[in-house]
């Protein structure tokens, strides 16, 4: 370029300048394509991780629903026996009364969601329905409240105060939740 300027070869200078500009443009374009490819790759990984977490959450919710159906059934059996509508042996009555005091907490699978929110990358999830569902699921206090209600229920407190710790320990060993 310096040689062309000294010799005032304007056509050669224009060609050199065009080559430099074209090289910078192509380099920038390749860099942008690479960045888009990396972003797309990261978005796909996050989407799959989020879908996996959502499946685990759904399984947890289904498990809680079934669990609390069993708790409610035992509460109904206890009340029906107390009202004389159902005959249970003393042992079955105590077991049903105990099972009606059980509660379960749902383990949350929100690591991917929390990571994306904290890093500001939640927008990488192109599937709007998936993104909106994740936001609703992971910000809703519903299942945490259900578990807390079971843990702090008046019935549970009354039963646990009325029945000796020894009886409760035996009930827990034989009739409690097993993990």
C-alpha positions as CSV (number, residue, x, y, z in Angstrom):
1,X,0.0,0.0,0.0
2,X,2.8,2.4,0.9
3,X,4.6,1.6,-2.4
4,X,1.4,2.3,-4.3
5,X,0.9,5.6,-2.5
6,X,4.5,6.7,-3.2
7,X,4.0,5.9,-6.9
8,X,0.5,7.4,-6.8
9,X,-1.1,4.3,-8.3
10,X,-4.6,5.1,-7.3
11,X,-6.2,2.0,-8.9
12,X,-3.9,-0.2,-6.9
13,X,-4.6,1.8,-3.7
14,X,-8.3,1.4,-4.2
15,X,-7.9,-2.4,-4.8
16,X,-5.7,-2.7,-1.7
17,X,-8.3,-0.8,0.4
18,X,-11.1,-2.8,-1.0
19,X,-9.3,-6.1,-0.1
20,X,-8.7,-4.8,3.5
21,X,-12.4,-3.7,3.9
22,X,-13.6,-7.0,2.4
23,X,-11.3,-9.0,4.7
24,X,-12.6,-7.1,7.8
25,X,-16.2,-7.6,6.6
26,X,-15.8,-11.3,6.0
27,X,-13.9,-11.7,9.4
28,X,-16.7,-9.9,11.2
29,X,-19.4,-11.9,9.4
30,X,-17.7,-15.2,10.2
31,X,-17.3,-14.1,13.8
32,X,-21.1,-13.2,14.0
33,X,-22.0,-16.6,12.4
34,X,-19.9,-18.4,14.9
35,X,-21.5,-16.4,17.8
36,X,-25.0,-17.3,16.5
37,X,-24.0,-20.9,16.2
38,X,-22.7,-21.0,19.7
39,X,-25.8,-19.2,21.0
40,X,-28.0,-21.7,19.2
41,X,-26.0,-24.6,20.6
42,X,-26.3,-23.2,24.1
43,X,-30.0,-22.6,23.6
44,X,-30.5,-26.2,22.5
45,X,-28.6,-27.5,25.6
46,X,-30.6,-25.3,27.9
47,X,-33.9,-26.3,26.2
48,X,-33.2,-30.0,26.7
49,X,-32.1,-29.5,30.3
50,X,-35.2,-27.4,31.0
51,X,-37.4,-30.1,29.4
52,X,-35.8,-32.8,31.6
53,X,-36.3,-30.7,34.7
54,X,-39.9,-30.0,33.7
55,X,-40.5,-33.8,33.3
56,X,-39.1,-34.4,36.7
57,X,-41.3,-31.7,38.2
58,X,-44.3,-33.2,36.5
59,X,-43.5,-36.6,37.9
60,X,-43.1,-35.0,41.4
61,X,-46.5,-33.3,41.1
62,X,-48.2,-36.5,39.9
63,X,-46.6,-38.3,42.8
64,X,-47.8,-35.7,45.3
65,X,-51.3,-35.8,43.9
66,X,-51.4,-39.6,44.4
67,X,-49.8,-39.3,47.8
68,X,-52.4,-36.8,49.0
69,X,-55.2,-38.9,47.6
70,X,-54.0,-41.7,49.9
71,X,-53.8,-39.2,52.9
72,X,-57.3,-38.0,52.2
73,X,-58.6,-41.6,51.9
74,X,-57.2,-42.4,55.3
75,X,-58.7,-39.2,56.7
76,X,-62.1,-40.2,55.3
77,X,-61.8,-43.7,56.7
78,X,-60.9,-42.3,60.1
79,X,-63.9,-39.9,60.1
80,X,-66.3,-42.5,58.8
81,X,-65.2,-44.9,61.6
82,X,-65.6,-42.1,64.2
83,X,-69.1,-41.4,62.9
84,X,-70.0,-45.1,62.9
85,X,-70.3,-45.4,59.1
86,X,-67.4,-47.8,58.8
87,X,-66.1,-50.6,60.9
88,X,-62.3,-50.8,61.3
89,X,-60.3,-52.8,63.8
90,X,-58.6,-50.7,66.4
91,X,-55.3,-51.4,64.7
92,X,-56.6,-50.3,61.3
93,X,-58.2,-47.3,62.8
94,X,-55.0,-46.1,64.4
95,X,-53.1,-46.8,61.2
96,X,-55.6,-44.8,59.1
97,X,-55.6,-42.0,61.7
98,X,-51.8,-41.9,61.5
99,X,-51.6,-42.1,57.7
100,X,-54.0,-39.1,57.6
101,X,-51.3,-37.0,59.4
102,X,-48.6,-37.8,56.8
103,X,-47.3,-35.1,54.5
104,X,-44.8,-35.1,51.7
105,X,-42.5,-32.4,50.3
106,X,-41.9,-32.2,46.6
107,X,-38.2,-32.1,45.7
108,X,-37.8,-29.3,43.1
109,X,-35.9,-29.7,39.9
110,X,-35.3,-26.0,39.0
111,X,-31.5,-25.8,38.7
112,X,-31.6,-25.0,35.0
113,X,-34.4,-22.5,35.4
114,X,-32.6,-20.7,38.2
115,X,-29.3,-20.7,36.3
116,X,-31.0,-19.2,33.2
117,X,-32.8,-16.5,35.3
118,X,-29.7,-15.6,37.2
119,X,-27.6,-15.3,34.1
120,X,-30.3,-13.5,32.0
121,X,-30.4,-16.3,29.4
122,X,-34.0,-17.4,29.9
123,X,-34.6,-15.7,26.5
124,X,-32.6,-18.4,24.8
125,X,-35.5,-20.7,25.1
126,X,-37.1,-20.2,21.7
127,X,-40.2,-22.3,22.5
128,X,-42.4,-19.7,24.1
129,X,-44.8,-22.2,25.5
130,X,-41.9,-24.1,27.3
131,X,-40.5,-20.8,28.6
132,X,-43.9,-19.6,29.9
133,X,-44.7,-23.0,31.5
134,X,-41.4,-23.1,33.2
135,X,-41.9,-19.6,34.6
136,X,-45.3,-20.6,35.9
137,X,-44.2,-23.9,37.4
138,X,-41.1,-22.6,39.1
139,X,-42.6,-19.5,40.5
140,X,-45.9,-20.9,41.7
141,X,-46.0,-21.6,45.4
142,X,-48.9,-24.0,45.1
143,X,-47.2,-27.3,45.9
144,X,-45.0,-25.8,48.6
145,X,-48.1,-24.4,50.2
146,X,-49.8,-27.8,50.0
147,X,-46.9,-29.5,51.7
148,X,-46.7,-26.8,54.4
149,X,-50.5,-27.1,55.0
150,X,-50.1,-30.9,55.5
151,X,-47.1,-30.3,57.9
152,X,-48.9,-27.7,59.9
153,X,-52.5,-29.0,59.9
154,X,-54.5,-28.9,63.1
155,X,-55.4,-32.5,62.8
156,X,-51.8,-33.5,62.6
157,X,-50.9,-31.4,65.6
158,X,-53.8,-32.9,67.7
159,X,-53.1,-36.5,66.7
160,X,-49.3,-36.1,67.3
161,X,-49.9,-34.6,70.8
162,X,-52.6,-37.2,71.7
163,X,-50.6,-40.3,70.7
164,X,-47.5,-41.3,72.6
165,X,-44.1,-41.1,70.9
166,X,-43.6,-44.8,71.3
167,X,-46.8,-45.6,69.4
168,X,-45.9,-43.0,66.8
169,X,-42.5,-44.6,66.3
170,X,-44.0,-48.0,65.8
171,X,-46.5,-46.6,63.4
172,X,-43.8,-44.8,61.5
173,X,-41.7,-48.0,61.2
174,X,-44.6,-50.2,60.1
175,X,-47.0,-47.7,58.4
176,X,-45.1,-44.6,57.6
177,X,-43.6,-43.5,54.4
178,X,-40.7,-45.7,53.2
179,X,-38.0,-44.2,51.1
